[in-house]
Amino acid sequence: MIEDNLYYVDKSSFVRQLVDAEKYYFLSRPRRFGKSVFIDTLKEAF
C-alpha cells in the first residue's frame, strides 16, 4: 500500500457494530472500495 501511494481507512470500529446488531448485511460497494480489506479485518477479529 505504501509503495503504491494508497490510503487505508480503518473500519475496524464497525466490527463491533456488526456483531452487536445480530443481523445479516450485504456489503454492496463499488469496485476498489475496500470490501476485501474489510472482510480480511473481520477474519482477523474472529
mmCIF entry with sequence, helices, sheets and N, C-alpha, C, O atoms, coordinates in Angstrom:
data_MODEL
# 
_entry.id   MODEL 
# 
_entity.id                         1 
_entity.type                       polymer 
_entity.pdbx_number_of_molecules   1 
# 
_entity_poly.entity_id                      1 
_entity_poly.type                           'polypeptide(L)' 
_entity_poly.nstd_linkage                   no 
_entity_poly.nstd_monomer                   no 
_entity_poly.pdbx_seq_one_letter_code       MIEDNLYYVDKSSFVRQLVDAEKYYFLSRPRRFGKSVFIDTLKEAF 
_entity_poly.pdbx_seq_one_letter_code_can   MIEDNLYYVDKSSFVRQLVDAEKYYFLSRPRRFGKSVFIDTLKEAF 
_entity_poly.pdbx_strand_id                 A 
# 
loop_
_entity_poly_seq.entity_id 
_entity_poly_seq.num 
_entity_poly_seq.mon_id 
_entity_poly_seq.hetero 
1 1  MET n 
1 2  ILE n 
1 3  GLU n 
1 4  ASP n 
1 5  ASN n 
1 6  LEU n 
1 7  TYR n 
1 8  TYR n 
1 9  VAL n 
1 10 ASP n 
1 11 LYS n 
1 12 SER n 
1 13 SER n 
1 14 PHE n 
1 15 VAL n 
1 16 ARG n 
1 17 GLN n 
1 18 LEU n 
1 19 VAL n 
1 20 ASP n 
1 21 ALA n 
1 22 GLU n 
1 23 LYS n 
1 24 TYR n 
1 25 TYR n 
1 26 PHE n 
1 27 LEU n 
1 28 SER n 
1 29 ARG n 
1 30 PRO n 
1 31 ARG n 
1 32 ARG n 
1 33 PHE n 
1 34 GLY n 
1 35 LYS n 
1 36 SER n 
1 37 VAL n 
1 38 PHE n 
1 39 ILE n 
1 40 ASP n 
1 41 THR n 
1 42 LEU n 
1 43 LYS n 
1 44 GLU n 
1 45 ALA n 
1 46 PHE n 
# 
_struct_asym.id          A 
_struct_asym.entity_id   1 
# 
loop_
_struct_conf.conf_type_id 
_struct_conf.id 
_struct_conf.pdbx_PDB_helix_id 
_struct_conf.beg_label_comp_id 
_struct_conf.beg_label_asym_id 
_struct_conf.beg_label_seq_id 
_struct_conf.pdbx_beg_PDB_ins_code 
_struct_conf.end_label_comp_id 
_struct_conf.end_label_asym_id 
_struct_conf.end_label_seq_id 
_struct_conf.pdbx_end_PDB_ins_code 
_struct_conf.beg_auth_comp_id 
_struct_conf.beg_auth_asym_id 
_struct_conf.beg_auth_seq_id 
_struct_conf.end_auth_comp_id 
_struct_conf.end_auth_asym_id 
_struct_conf.end_auth_seq_id 
_struct_conf.pdbx_PDB_helix_class 
_struct_conf.details 
_struct_conf.pdbx_PDB_helix_length 
HELX_P HELX_P1 AA1 SER A 13 ? ALA A 21 ? SER A 13 ALA A 21 1 ? 9  
HELX_P HELX_P2 AA2 LYS A 35 ? ALA A 45 ? LYS A 35 ALA A 45 1 ? 11 
# 
_struct_conf_type.id          HELX_P 
_struct_conf_type.criteria    ? 
_struct_conf_type.reference   ? 
# 
loop_
_atom_site.group_PDB 
_atom_site.id 
_atom_site.type_symbol 
_atom_site.label_atom_id 
_atom_site.label_alt_id 
_atom_site.label_comp_id 
_atom_site.label_asym_id 
_atom_site.label_entity_id 
_atom_site.label_seq_id 
_atom_site.pdbx_PDB_ins_code 
_atom_site.Cartn_x 
_atom_site.Cartn_y 
_atom_site.Cartn_z 
_atom_site.occupancy 
_atom_site.B_iso_or_equiv 
_atom_site.pdbx_formal_charge 
_atom_site.auth_seq_id 
_atom_site.auth_comp_id 
_atom_site.auth_asym_id 
_atom_site.auth_atom_id 
_atom_site.pdbx_PDB_model_num 
ATOM 1   N N  . MET A 1 1  ? 0.821   -1.191  0.000  1.00 0.00 ? 1  MET A N  1 
ATOM 2   C CA . MET A 1 1  ? 0.000   0.000   0.000  1.00 0.00 ? 1  MET A CA 1 
ATOM 3   C C  . MET A 1 1  ? 0.863   1.253   0.000  1.00 0.00 ? 1  MET A C  1 
ATOM 4   O O  . MET A 1 1  ? 0.553   2.227   -0.686 1.00 0.00 ? 1  MET A O  1 
ATOM 5   N N  . ILE A 1 2  ? 1.935   1.228   0.761  1.00 0.00 ? 2  ILE A N  1 
ATOM 6   C CA . ILE A 1 2  ? 2.804   2.399   0.833  1.00 0.00 ? 2  ILE A CA 1 
ATOM 7   C C  . ILE A 1 2  ? 3.505   2.629   -0.495 1.00 0.00 ? 2  ILE A C  1 
ATOM 8   O O  . ILE A 1 2  ? 3.602   3.763   -0.965 1.00 0.00 ? 2  ILE A O  1 
ATOM 9   N N  . GLU A 1 3  ? 3.998   1.542   -1.105 1.00 0.00 ? 3  GLU A N  1 
ATOM 10  C CA . GLU A 1 3  ? 4.723   1.678   -2.364 1.00 0.00 ? 3  GLU A CA 1 
ATOM 11  C C  . GLU A 1 3  ? 3.836   2.212   -3.481 1.00 0.00 ? 3  GLU A C  1 
ATOM 12  O O  . GLU A 1 3  ? 4.311   2.925   -4.365 1.00 0.00 ? 3  GLU A O  1 
ATOM 13  N N  . ASP A 1 4  ? 2.558   1.872   -3.446 1.00 0.00 ? 4  ASP A N  1 
ATOM 14  C CA . ASP A 1 4  ? 1.627   2.324   -4.480 1.00 0.00 ? 4  ASP A CA 1 
ATOM 15  C C  . ASP A 1 4  ? 0.962   3.650   -4.132 1.00 0.00 ? 4  ASP A C  1 
ATOM 16  O O  . ASP A 1 4  ? 0.101   4.127   -4.871 1.00 0.00 ? 4  ASP A O  1 
ATOM 17  N N  . ASN A 1 5  ? 1.362   4.252   -3.002 1.00 0.00 ? 5  ASN A N  1 
ATOM 18  C CA . ASN A 1 5  ? 0.808   5.533   -2.565 1.00 0.00 ? 5  ASN A CA 1 
ATOM 19  C C  . ASN A 1 5  ? -0.716  5.458   -2.383 1.00 0.00 ? 5  ASN A C  1 
ATOM 20  O O  . ASN A 1 5  ? -1.447  6.348   -2.819 1.00 0.00 ? 5  ASN A O  1 
ATOM 21  N N  . LEU A 1 6  ? -1.183  4.382   -1.730 1.00 0.00 ? 6  LEU A N  1 
ATOM 22  C CA . LEU A 1 6  ? -2.601  4.180   -1.484 1.00 0.00 ? 6  LEU A CA 1 
ATOM 23  C C  . LEU A 1 6  ? -2.953  4.577   -0.058 1.00 0.00 ? 6  LEU A C  1 
ATOM 24  O O  . LEU A 1 6  ? -2.078  4.690   0.800  1.00 0.00 ? 6  LEU A O  1 
ATOM 25  N N  . TYR A 1 7  ? -4.233  4.788   0.184  1.00 0.00 ? 7  TYR A N  1 
ATOM 26  C CA . TYR A 1 7  ? -4.722  5.141   1.514  1.00 0.00 ? 7  TYR A CA 1 
ATOM 27  C C  . TYR A 1 7  ? -5.441  3.944   2.120  1.00 0.00 ? 7  TYR A C  1 
ATOM 28  O O  . TYR A 1 7  ? -5.987  3.106   1.403  1.00 0.00 ? 7  TYR A O  1 
ATOM 29  N N  . TYR A 1 8  ? -5.437  3.872   3.434  1.00 0.00 ? 8  TYR A N  1 
ATOM 30  C CA . TYR A 1 8  ? -6.179  2.842   4.158  1.00 0.00 ? 8  TYR A CA 1 
ATOM 31  C C  . TYR A 1 8  ? -7.101  3.536   5.148  1.00 0.00 ? 8  TYR A C  1 
ATOM 32  O O  . TYR A 1 8  ? -6.655  4.343   5.963  1.00 0.00 ? 8  TYR A O  1 
ATOM 33  N N  . VAL A 1 9  ? -8.377  3.221   5.073  1.00 0.00 ? 9  VAL A N  1 
ATOM 34  C CA . VAL A 1 9  ? -9.355  3.759   6.017  1.00 0.00 ? 9  VAL A CA 1 
ATOM 35  C C  . VAL A 1 9  ? -9.682  2.646   7.000  1.00 0.00 ? 9  VAL A C  1 
ATOM 36  O O  . VAL A 1 9  ? -10.220 1.608   6.615  1.00 0.00 ? 9  VAL A O  1 
ATOM 37  N N  . ASP A 1 10 ? -9.359  2.860   8.258  1.00 0.00 ? 10 ASP A N  1 
ATOM 38  C CA . ASP A 1 10 ? -9.567  1.846   9.288  1.00 0.00 ? 10 ASP A CA 1 
ATOM 39  C C  . ASP A 1 10 ? -11.051 1.741   9.620  1.00 0.00 ? 10 ASP A C  1 
ATOM 40  O O  . ASP A 1 10 ? -11.634 2.661   10.192 1.00 0.00 ? 10 ASP A O  1 
ATOM 41  N N  . LYS A 1 11 ? -11.652 0.617   9.258  1.00 0.00 ? 11 LYS A N  1 
ATOM 42  C CA . LYS A 1 11 ? -13.071 0.389   9.506  1.00 0.00 ? 11 LYS A CA 1 
ATOM 43  C C  . LYS A 1 11 ? -13.291 -0.642  10.604 1.00 0.00 ? 11 LYS A C  1 
ATOM 44  O O  . LYS A 1 11 ? -14.384 -1.191  10.743 1.00 0.00 ? 11 LYS A O  1 
ATOM 45  N N  . SER A 1 12 ? -12.252 -0.899  11.377 1.00 0.00 ? 12 SER A N  1 
ATOM 46  C CA . SER A 1 12 ? -12.356 -1.934  12.406 1.00 0.00 ? 12 SER A CA 1 
ATOM 47  C C  . SER A 1 12 ? -13.386 -1.591  13.484 1.00 0.00 ? 12 SER A C  1 
ATOM 48  O O  . SER A 1 12 ? -13.895 -2.491  14.152 1.00 0.00 ? 12 SER A O  1 
ATOM 49  N N  . SER A 1 13 ? -13.695 -0.326  13.661 1.00 0.00 ? 13 SER A N  1 
ATOM 50  C CA . SER A 1 13 ? -14.710 0.043   14.660 1.00 0.00 ? 13 SER A CA 1 
ATOM 51  C C  . SER A 1 13 ? -16.099 -0.467  14.266 1.00 0.00 ? 13 SER A C  1 
ATOM 52  O O  . SER A 1 13 ? -16.972 -0.604  15.123 1.00 0.00 ? 13 SER A O  1 
ATOM 53  N N  . PHE A 1 14 ? -16.306 -0.746  12.995 1.00 0.00 ? 14 PHE A N  1 
ATOM 54  C CA . PHE A 1 14 ? -17.599 -1.251  12.536 1.00 0.00 ? 14 PHE A CA 1 
ATOM 55  C C  . PHE A 1 14 ? -17.799 -2.727  12.869 1.00 0.00 ? 14 PHE A C  1 
ATOM 56  O O  . PHE A 1 14 ? -18.926 -3.220  12.827 1.00 0.00 ? 14 PHE A O  1 
ATOM 57  N N  . VAL A 1 15 ? -16.721 -3.438  13.198 1.00 0.00 ? 15 VAL A N  1 
ATOM 58  C CA . VAL A 1 15 ? -16.836 -4.855  13.536 1.00 0.00 ? 15 VAL A CA 1 
ATOM 59  C C  . VAL A 1 15 ? -17.753 -5.028  14.736 1.00 0.00 ? 15 VAL A C  1 
ATOM 60  O O  . VAL A 1 15 ? -18.648 -5.873  14.705 1.00 0.00 ? 15 VAL A O  1 
ATOM 61  N N  . ARG A 1 16 ? -17.556 -4.261  15.773 1.00 0.00 ? 16 ARG A N  1 
ATOM 62  C CA . ARG A 1 16 ? -18.390 -4.358  16.978 1.00 0.00 ? 16 ARG A CA 1 
ATOM 63  C C  . ARG A 1 16 ? -19.846 -4.043  16.647 1.00 0.00 ? 16 ARG A C  1 
ATOM 64  O O  . ARG A 1 16 ? -20.748 -4.714  17.149 1.00 0.00 ? 16 ARG A O  1 
ATOM 65  N N  . GLN A 1 17 ? -20.086 -3.043  15.819 1.00 0.00 ? 17 GLN A N  1 
ATOM 66  C CA . GLN A 1 17 ? -21.454 -2.686  15.446 1.00 0.00 ? 17 GLN A CA 1 
ATOM 67  C C  . GLN A 1 17 ? -22.139 -3.829  14.703 1.00 0.00 ? 17 GLN A C  1 
ATOM 68  O O  . GLN A 1 17 ? -23.314 -4.108  14.940 1.00 0.00 ? 17 GLN A O  1 
ATOM 69  N N  . LEU A 1 18 ? -21.413 -4.488  13.810 1.00 0.00 ? 18 LEU A N  1 
ATOM 70  C CA . LEU A 1 18 ? -21.987 -5.608  13.066 1.00 0.00 ? 18 LEU A CA 1 
ATOM 71  C C  . LEU A 1 18 ? -22.324 -6.772  13.993 1.00 0.00 ? 18 LEU A C  1 
ATOM 72  O O  . LEU A 1 18 ? -23.372 -7.402  13.850 1.00 0.00 ? 18 LEU A O  1 
ATOM 73  N N  . VAL A 1 19 ? -21.443 -7.053  14.933 1.00 0.00 ? 19 VAL A N  1 
ATOM 74  C CA . VAL A 1 19 ? -21.664 -8.163  15.864 1.00 0.00 ? 19 VAL A CA 1 
ATOM 75  C C  . VAL A 1 19 ? -22.830 -7.854  16.794 1.00 0.00 ? 19 VAL A C  1 
ATOM 76  O O  . VAL A 1 19 ? -23.675 -8.718  17.030 1.00 0.00 ? 19 VAL A O  1 
ATOM 77  N N  . ASP A 1 20 ? -22.889 -6.656  17.316 1.00 0.00 ? 20 ASP A N  1 
ATOM 78  C CA . ASP A 1 20 ? -23.948 -6.275  18.251 1.00 0.00 ? 20 ASP A CA 1 
ATOM 79  C C  . ASP A 1 20 ? -25.319 -6.200  17.584 1.00 0.00 ? 20 ASP A C  1 
ATOM 80  O O  . ASP A 1 20 ? -26.331 -6.423  18.249 1.00 0.00 ? 20 ASP A O  1 
ATOM 81  N N  . ALA A 1 21 ? -25.377 -5.896  16.307 1.00 0.00 ? 21 ALA A N  1 
ATOM 82  C CA . ALA A 1 21 ? -26.653 -5.737  15.612 1.00 0.00 ? 21 ALA A CA 1 
ATOM 83  C C  . ALA A 1 21 ? -27.367 -7.071  15.405 1.00 0.00 ? 21 ALA A C  1 
ATOM 84  O O  . ALA A 1 21 ? -28.592 -7.101  15.290 1.00 0.00 ? 21 ALA A O  1 
ATOM 85  N N  . GLU A 1 22 ? -26.615 -8.181  15.356 1.00 0.00 ? 22 GLU A N  1 
ATOM 86  C CA . GLU A 1 22 ? -27.185 -9.515  15.161 1.00 0.00 ? 22 GLU A CA 1 
ATOM 87  C C  . GLU A 1 22 ? -28.099 -9.573  13.941 1.00 0.00 ? 22 GLU A C  1 
ATOM 88  O O  . GLU A 1 22 ? -29.192 -10.136 14.001 1.00 0.00 ? 22 GLU A O  1 
ATOM 89  N N  . LYS A 1 23 ? -27.651 -8.994  12.846 1.00 0.00 ? 23 LYS A N  1 
ATOM 90  C CA . LYS A 1 23 ? -28.382 -9.014  11.580 1.00 0.00 ? 23 LYS A CA 1 
ATOM 91  C C  . LYS A 1 23 ? -27.432 -9.465  10.486 1.00 0.00 ? 23 LYS A C  1 
ATOM 92  O O  . LYS A 1 23 ? -26.224 -9.562  10.698 1.00 0.00 ? 23 LYS A O  1 
ATOM 93  N N  . TYR A 1 24 ? -27.985 -9.739  9.320  1.00 0.00 ? 24 TYR A N  1 
ATOM 94  C CA . TYR A 1 24 ? -27.173 -10.033 8.148  1.00 0.00 ? 24 TYR A CA 1 
ATOM 95  C C  . TYR A 1 24 ? -27.002 -8.755  7.342  1.00 0.00 ? 24 TYR A C  1 
ATOM 96  O O  . TYR A 1 24 ? -27.916 -7.935  7.258  1.00 0.00 ? 24 TYR A O  1 
ATOM 97  N N  . TYR A 1 25 ? -25.836 -8.594  6.756  1.00 0.00 ? 25 TYR A N  1 
ATOM 98  C CA . TYR A 1 25 ? -25.566 -7.411  5.948  1.00 0.00 ? 25 TYR A CA 1 
ATOM 99  C C  . TYR A 1 25 ? -25.045 -7.823  4.587  1.00 0.00 ? 25 TYR A C  1 
ATOM 100 O O  . TYR A 1 25 ? -24.249 -8.754  4.467  1.00 0.00 ? 25 TYR A O  1 
ATOM 101 N N  . PHE A 1 26 ? -25.493 -7.130  3.577  1.00 0.00 ? 26 PHE A N  1 
ATOM 102 C CA . PHE A 1 26 ? -24.994 -7.312  2.216  1.00 0.00 ? 26 PHE A CA 1 
ATOM 103 C C  . PHE A 1 26 ? -24.082 -6.132  1.929  1.00 0.00 ? 26 PHE A C  1 
ATOM 104 O O  . PHE A 1 26 ? -24.536 -4.990  1.865  1.00 0.00 ? 26 PHE A O  1 
ATOM 105 N N  . LEU A 1 27 ? -22.795 -6.410  1.757  1.00 0.00 ? 27 LEU A N  1 
ATOM 106 C CA . LEU A 1 27 ? -21.816 -5.341  1.535  1.00 0.00 ? 27 LEU A CA 1 
ATOM 107 C C  . LEU A 1 27 ? -21.746 -5.016  0.051  1.00 0.00 ? 27 LEU A C  1 
ATOM 108 O O  . LEU A 1 27 ? -20.988 -5.634  -0.696 1.00 0.00 ? 27 LEU A O  1 
ATOM 109 N N  . SER A 1 28 ? -22.522 -4.066  -0.358 1.00 0.00 ? 28 SER A N  1 
ATOM 110 C CA . SER A 1 28 ? -22.568 -3.658  -1.758 1.00 0.00 ? 28 SER A CA 1 
ATOM 111 C C  . SER A 1 28 ? -21.878 -2.305  -1.905 1.00 0.00 ? 28 SER A C  1 
ATOM 112 O O  . SER A 1 28 ? -22.415 -1.275  -1.496 1.00 0.00 ? 28 SER A O  1 
ATOM 113 N N  . ARG A 1 29 ? -20.701 -2.319  -2.486 1.00 0.00 ? 29 ARG A N  1 
ATOM 114 C CA . ARG A 1 29 ? -19.926 -1.095  -2.694 1.00 0.00 ? 29 ARG A CA 1 
ATOM 115 C C  . ARG A 1 29 ? -19.300 -1.154  -4.081 1.00 0.00 ? 29 ARG A C  1 
ATOM 116 O O  . ARG A 1 29 ? -19.171 -2.236  -4.654 1.00 0.00 ? 29 ARG A O  1 
ATOM 117 N N  . PRO A 1 30 ? -18.915 -0.023  -4.620 1.00 0.00 ? 30 PRO A N  1 
ATOM 118 C CA . PRO A 1 30 ? -18.259 -0.012  -5.936 1.00 0.00 ? 30 PRO A CA 1 
ATOM 119 C C  . PRO A 1 30 ? -16.918 -0.746  -5.915 1.00 0.00 ? 30 PRO A C  1 
ATOM 120 O O  . PRO A 1 30 ? -16.366 -1.032  -4.853 1.00 0.00 ? 30 PRO A O  1 
ATOM 121 N N  . ARG A 1 31 ? -16.416 -1.038  -7.095 1.00 0.00 ? 31 ARG A N  1 
ATOM 122 C CA . ARG A 1 31 ? -15.102 -1.667  -7.216 1.00 0.00 ? 31 ARG A CA 1 
ATOM 123 C C  . ARG A 1 31 ? -14.049 -0.823  -6.518 1.00 0.00 ? 31 ARG A C  1 
ATOM 124 O O  . ARG A 1 31 ? -14.112 0.406   -6.508 1.00 0.00 ? 31 ARG A O  1 
ATOM 125 N N  . ARG A 1 32 ? -13.072 -1.521  -5.929 1.00 0.00 ? 32 ARG A N  1 
ATOM 126 C CA . ARG A 1 32 ? -11.924 -0.876  -5.295 1.00 0.00 ? 32 ARG A CA 1 
ATOM 127 C C  . ARG A 1 32 ? -12.342 0.024   -4.128 1.00 0.00 ? 32 ARG A C  1 
ATOM 128 O O  . ARG A 1 32 ? -11.720 1.058   -3.882 1.00 0.00 ? 32 ARG A O  1 
ATOM 129 N N  . PHE A 1 33 ? -13.389 -0.372  -3.416 1.00 0.00 ? 33 PHE A N  1 
ATOM 130 C CA . PHE A 1 33 ? -13.918 0.438   -2.318 1.00 0.00 ? 33 PHE A CA 1 
ATOM 131 C C  . PHE A 1 33 ? -13.577 -0.136  -0.954 1.00 0.00 ? 33 PHE A C  1 
ATOM 132 O O  . PHE A 1 33 ? -14.106 0.332   0.055  1.00 0.00 ? 33 PHE A O  1 
ATOM 133 N N  . GLY A 1 34 ? -12.694 -1.154  -0.893 1.00 0.00 ? 34 GLY A N  1 
ATOM 134 C CA . GLY A 1 34 ? -12.231 -1.673  0.379  1.00 0.00 ? 34 GLY A CA 1 
ATOM 135 C C  . GLY A 1 34 ? -12.994 -2.852  0.947  1.00 0.00 ? 34 GLY A C  1 
ATOM 136 O O  . GLY A 1 34 ? -12.833 -3.179  2.123  1.00 0.00 ? 34 GLY A O  1 
ATOM 137 N N  . LYS A 1 35 ? -13.822 -3.499  0.139  1.00 0.00 ? 35 LYS A N  1 
ATOM 138 C CA . LYS A 1 35 ? -14.590 -4.638  0.650  1.00 0.00 ? 35 LYS A CA 1 
ATOM 139 C C  . LYS A 1 35 ? -13.683 -5.772  1.096  1.00 0.00 ? 35 LYS A C  1 
ATOM 140 O O  . LYS A 1 35 ? -13.879 -6.332  2.174  1.00 0.00 ? 35 LYS A O  1 
ATOM 141 N N  . SER A 1 36 ? -12.704 -6.116  0.292  1.00 0.00 ? 36 SER A N  1 
ATOM 142 C CA . SER A 1 36 ? -11.806 -7.232  0.624  1.00 0.00 ? 36 SER A CA 1 
ATOM 143 C C  . SER A 1 36 ? -10.990 -6.937  1.873  1.00 0.00 ? 36 SER A C  1 
ATOM 144 O O  . SER A 1 36 ? -10.782 -7.822  2.704  1.00 0.00 ? 36 SER A O  1 
ATOM 145 N N  . VAL A 1 37 ? -10.534 -5.714  2.011  1.00 0.00 ? 37 VAL A N  1 
ATOM 146 C CA . VAL A 1 37 ? -9.765  -5.343  3.199  1.00 0.00 ? 37 VAL A CA 1 
ATOM 147 C C  . VAL A 1 37 ? -10.656 -5.431  4.437  1.00 0.00 ? 37 VAL A C  1 
ATOM 148 O O  . VAL A 1 37 ? -10.203 -5.882  5.489  1.00 0.00 ? 37 VAL A O  1 
ATOM 149 N N  . PHE A 1 38 ? -11.899 -5.013  4.329  1.00 0.00 ? 38 PHE A N  1 
ATOM 150 C CA . PHE A 1 38 ? -12.818 -5.090  5.461  1.00 0.00 ? 38 PHE A CA 1 
ATOM 151 C C  . PHE A 1 38 ? -13.117 -6.544  5.823  1.00 0.00 ? 38 PHE A C  1 
ATOM 152 O O  . PHE A 1 38 ? -13.177 -6.885  7.004  1.00 0.00 ? 38 PHE A O  1 
ATOM 153 N N  . ILE A 1 39 ? -13.302 -7.395  4.828  1.00 0.00 ? 39 ILE A N  1 
ATOM 154 C CA . ILE A 1 39 ? -13.530 -8.816  5.088  1.00 0.00 ? 39 ILE A CA 1 
ATOM 155 C C  . ILE A 1 39 ? -12.308 -9.429  5.759  1.00 0.00 ? 39 ILE A C  1 
ATOM 156 O O  . ILE A 1 39 ? -12.451 -10.242 6.672  1.00 0.00 ? 39 ILE A O  1 
ATOM 157 N N  . ASP A 1 40 ? -11.115 -9.055  5.325  1.00 0.00 ? 40 ASP A N  1 
ATOM 158 C CA . ASP A 1 40 ? -9.886  -9.525  5.976  1.00 0.00 ? 40 ASP A CA 1 
ATOM 159 C C  . ASP A 1 40 ? -9.835  -9.073  7.436  1.00 0.00 ? 40 ASP A C  1 
ATOM 160 O O  . ASP A 1 40 ? -9.377  -9.820  8.301  1.00 0.00 ? 40 ASP A O  1 
ATOM 161 N N  . THR A 1 41 ? -10.299 -7.863  7.708  1.00 0.00 ? 41 THR A N  1 
ATOM 162 C CA . THR A 1 41 ? -10.356 -7.362  9.083  1.00 0.00 ? 41 THR A CA 1 
ATOM 163 C C  . THR A 1 41 ? -11.317 -8.208  9.918  1.00 0.00 ? 41 THR A C  1 
ATOM 164 O O  . THR A 1 41 ? -11.026 -8.525  11.072 1.00 0.00 ? 41 THR A O  1 
ATOM 165 N N  . LEU A 1 42 ? -12.463 -8.574  9.335  1.00 0.00 ? 42 LEU A N  1 
ATOM 166 C CA . LEU A 1 42 ? -13.415 -9.437  10.041 1.00 0.00 ? 42 LEU A CA 1 
ATOM 167 C C  . LEU A 1 42 ? -12.810 -10.805 10.338 1.00 0.00 ? 42 LEU A C  1 
ATOM 168 O O  . LEU A 1 42 ? -12.999 -11.346 11.427 1.00 0.00 ? 42 LEU A O  1 
ATOM 169 N N  . LYS A 1 43 ? -12.087 -11.360 9.378  1.00 0.00 ? 43 LYS A N  1 
ATOM 170 C CA . LYS A 1 43 ? -11.436 -12.664 9.591  1.00 0.00 ? 43 LYS A CA 1 
ATOM 171 C C  . LYS A 1 43 ? -10.471 -12.602 10.768 1.00 0.00 ? 43 LYS A C  1 
ATOM 172 O O  . LYS A 1 43 ? -10.435 -13.515 11.594 1.00 0.00 ? 43 LYS A O  1 
ATOM 173 N N  . GLU A 1 44 ? -9.695  -11.537 10.846 1.00 0.00 ? 44 GLU A N  1 
ATOM 174 C CA . GLU A 1 44 ? -8.726  -11.394 11.935 1.00 0.00 ? 44 GLU A CA 1 
ATOM 175 C C  . GLU A 1 44 ? -9.414  -11.211 13.285 1.00 0.00 ? 44 GLU A C  1 
ATOM 176 O O  . GLU A 1 44 ? -8.886  -11.636 14.313 1.00 0.00 ? 44 GLU A O  1 
ATOM 177 N N  . ALA A 1 45 ? -10.578 -10.587 13.289 1.00 0.00 ? 45 ALA A N  1 
ATOM 178 C CA . ALA A 1 45 ? -11.299 -10.351 14.540 1.00 0.00 ? 45 ALA A CA 1 
ATOM 179 C C  . ALA A 1 45 ? -11.846 -11.651 15.128 1.00 0.00 ? 45 ALA A C  1 
ATOM 180 O O  . ALA A 1 45 ? -12.036 -11.765 16.339 1.00 0.00 ? 45 ALA A O  1 
ATOM 181 N N  . PHE A 1 46 ? -12.097 -12.630 14.254 1.00 0.00 ? 46 PHE A N  1 
ATOM 182 C CA . PHE A 1 46 ? -12.674 -13.888 14.724 1.00 0.00 ? 46 PHE A CA 1 
ATOM 183 C C  . PHE A 1 46 ? -11.750 -15.022 14.421 1.00 0.00 ? 46 PHE A C  1 
ATOM 184 O O  . PHE A 1 46 ? -12.057 -16.171 14.739 1.00 0.00 ? 46 PHE A O  1 
# 
